[in-house]
């Protein structure tokens, strides 16, 4: 038997090495992405409450809504109002409450927010401190559609939609894209 035949008779481990490298690359990419999310969450924590409200409005604008931050004062749980049209007459109208603090929001706060929504409204409650289990239950059983976004969910949505955000929104929380080879 010659040497060429001996080499072809031995099974190659190249595909096993490629699979191992691909798995390691996927794990590294996932870890890098998660690390980036944590760094962005740290930046969000440094924002003041007014910038957080503007950031939520910017997210809704990037999703195709006309959104505006409501004037300060007793707002009845209406920090940001968004609608498909600039006049706010078309449905669905999204009413957002934004709580930028460390503590989790409980069921009474979510219940009060839901109570202030009108027929045809959709509720968005953003809390950087998260929500209690009871608060999530209140949102799930509401007659009006309500979405709760904690810090992690908000940041992940922001990252996904970032390319569509306007310059004002990007100035609040600028991000840099990291390129990764396939």
N, C-alpha and C positions, 0 to 999 in steps of 0.2 A: 504494500500500500504506500502511495506517495504522500507527502506532507499535505498537499492540497486536499486530498480526500480525507485525511485525518481532521483537518479544520472544519470541513463541511459536515463531518459526522458528529462533531461536538455541538450541542445546542447552544445557541447564542443567548446571553443574558442582557443584550442591548435593550430589548423591549421591557424587561423587568426593571432595568435601570431607568429607562424613560418614564415608566409608570411611577416609579418611586420619586423621580424628580418632579413629575407633574403633581403628584400628591403633596410633596413638600412645597412647591410653588403655590398651590391652592391654599394650603394651610398658612403660608407666609402672607399671601395676599389677604386672606380673611383676617389674620391677626393685625396686619397693617391697617386695614379698613377700620376694624374695631378700635384700634389705638387712635386713629384719626377722629372717629366719632367722639371718643372720650376727650380729646383735646378741644374739639369744637364745643362740647358741653361745658368745659371749663371756661371758654370764652363767653358763652351765653350767660353763665353765672355771674360774670363781671359786668354785664349790661345793667342799666337802671331800668325801672319798670316802664318808663316812657318809650325807651328804645325797644323793649320787648314787645310792647303793643304795636309799634311801627313795623317790627319784624314779622309779626303775625299778619298784619295787613299786607306787607310785601309778599309773603308766601301766598296769600289768597289772590293777590293781583297776578302773580306768576302763574297761577292755576287758571287764569282767564276771567276772574271776577273783577268788578269795580269795587274796591274796598276803601273804606275811610275809617280813621280813628275818630271816635266820638269825642266831643269836648269834655273837659274835666268837670267833675262835680258828681252828684248822685246820678249814676248812669243806669241803675237797675240791672246790672249785669250785661251792659252793652258797651264793651270797650272798643270793639271793631264791628262794623256792619258791612256786609258784602252782598252784592247782587250781580246777576249777569248784565244788567244795564246800568248806566251811569245815574239814572234817577232813583234807582232802588225800588222800582215798581214790579219788575219781573221776578218770578220764582225760579229756583229756590233762593230765598234770602237767608244768608248765613249770619247769625248773631254770635259773636265770639266774646267770651269772658277770658281775660288773661290774668293769671295770678303768678307773679314772679317772686317766689319766696322759697324757703327751704322746706317748710312743713307740708305734709300731704293734705290735700283738701278732703274733707269728710262729706258724709251723706247730706247733712243739713245745707251746706253750701251748694252742692250740686242740685238738691231738691229746690232750693230758692231760685237758682238759675233757671231750671226747667219751668218753674212756676211763672217766670217772667216772659217766657216765649209765647208767641201768638201762633194761631193756626197758620200753617204755611211756612213758618220759620223752620230753620234747621239750626241746631245748636252746636257750637264748637267751644269746648272748655279746655284751655291750655293752662297747665299748671306745671311749672318747673320743679315743684316739690313732689309731684306725683299725686296719686289718689288712693284713698283707703279702699279696701275690698267692698265696704258698704256703699261708698260713692259710686263705684263701678256698677254695683247692683242697681242703684237708683237710675243711672243712665241707661242701663239695659232694659229696664222695665218702663221707661218713659213712653208716653203716647206720641211724642214728637221726636223725630230722629235727632239723637245727640251723640257726638263723637268726643271722647276724652283723649287728649294728647298729653302724655307726660313728657319729661325732658328728652328721653331717648327717642320716642316716636316723633316728636317735633323736629329734632335735629336730623333724623333720618329722612323725613319729608323735605326738609330744607336742602339737604345735600342732593336729593334726587331732582329737585326743581331749580337748583341754583342757577343753571345756565339760562333760565327764562326770567330771572329776577331783574328788576331795573337797577339803575346805578344808585338810587337812594337806598334801596334795600341792601345792596352789596356794600355800601359804605358803613352800614351798621355792623355787619358781620361778613367781612371779606374772606373768601376761601381761595386756595390755590390747588389746582388739579395736579395730581401725581400720576404720571404715565407709567404703565406696567406692561412689560412684554408678555405676549401670549405664551 
